[in-house]
Amino acid sequence: MTDFRVAKGEAQEDQITAAIEKYTSKVPSAVYLGLAVASIGGSIAFKIAKKDHLALYVGQWVAPFLILGIYNKLVKIHGSDGTTA
């Protein structure tokens, strides 16, 4: 069976990705968690206000905020390309 895994340092990100990560890595991880919790609260508030479609729309923001937080944390730990020790 062929091994298709990419080894550490074998592939590099482009300069655009590195530039974006340079700025976004400065954002504290708590911001993303706070945005997710605020989305939950907003969704509940809209549901109570009988605005069901808006509640669903805002409620769907939770997962992307949490995923962005995980990505942010990985960039902080491993760097843009994972080549740092």
C-alpha positions as CSV (number, residue, x, y, z in Angstrom):
1,M,0.0,0.0,0.0
2,T,1.3,3.4,-0.9
3,D,1.9,6.0,1.8
4,F,0.6,9.4,0.6
5,R,1.2,11.3,3.8
6,V,3.0,14.6,3.7
7,A,6.1,14.7,5.8
8,K,6.9,17.7,8.1
9,G,8.6,20.4,6.0
10,E,7.8,18.6,2.7
11,A,5.2,21.1,1.6
12,Q,5.0,24.9,2.2
13,E,2.1,27.3,2.3
14,D,2.0,30.3,-0.1
15,Q,2.8,33.8,1.0
16,I,-0.8,34.9,1.1
17,T,-1.7,32.2,3.6
18,A,1.4,33.0,5.7
19,A,0.5,36.7,5.7
20,I,-3.1,36.0,6.8
21,E,-1.9,33.7,9.5
22,K,0.7,36.3,10.7
23,Y,-2.2,38.6,11.6
24,T,-4.9,36.1,12.7
25,S,-2.5,34.3,15.0
26,K,-2.4,37.5,17.1
27,V,-6.1,37.1,17.9
28,P,-6.5,35.4,21.3
29,S,-8.2,32.0,21.1
30,A,-10.8,33.3,23.7
31,V,-12.2,35.6,21.1
32,Y,-13.3,32.7,18.9
33,L,-14.9,30.9,21.9
34,G,-16.6,34.2,22.9
35,L,-18.0,34.6,19.5
36,A,-19.3,31.1,19.6
37,V,-21.0,31.6,23.0
38,A,-22.4,34.9,21.8
39,S,-23.9,33.2,18.8
40,I,-25.5,30.7,21.0
41,G,-26.9,33.5,23.1
42,G,-28.1,35.4,20.1
43,S,-29.8,32.3,18.7
44,I,-31.6,31.7,21.9
45,A,-32.7,35.4,22.1
46,F,-34.0,35.3,18.5
47,K,-35.9,32.0,19.3
48,I,-37.5,33.6,22.3
49,A,-38.5,36.6,20.1
50,K,-40.2,34.2,17.7
51,K,-37.8,34.9,14.9
52,D,-37.1,31.3,14.1
53,H,-35.3,31.8,10.8
54,L,-32.9,34.3,12.2
55,A,-32.3,32.1,15.2
56,L,-31.3,29.2,13.0
57,Y,-29.1,31.5,10.9
58,V,-27.2,32.9,13.9
59,G,-27.1,29.4,15.5
60,Q,-25.2,28.1,12.5
61,W,-22.3,30.5,13.2
62,V,-21.2,28.5,16.3
63,A,-19.4,25.7,14.5
64,P,-17.4,28.0,12.1
65,F,-16.3,30.1,15.0
66,L,-15.1,27.0,16.9
67,I,-13.3,25.7,13.9
68,L,-11.6,29.0,13.3
69,G,-10.5,28.9,16.9
70,I,-9.0,25.4,16.5
71,Y,-7.2,26.5,13.3
72,N,-5.9,29.6,15.1
73,K,-4.6,27.5,18.0
74,L,-2.9,25.0,15.6
75,V,-1.2,27.9,13.7
76,K,0.1,29.2,17.1
77,I,1.4,25.8,18.1
78,H,2.8,24.5,14.8
79,G,3.4,27.6,12.7
80,S,2.2,28.2,9.2
81,D,3.9,25.2,7.7
82,G,4.6,23.1,10.8
83,T,8.4,23.4,10.1
84,T,9.2,25.1,13.4
85,A,10.4,22.9,16.2
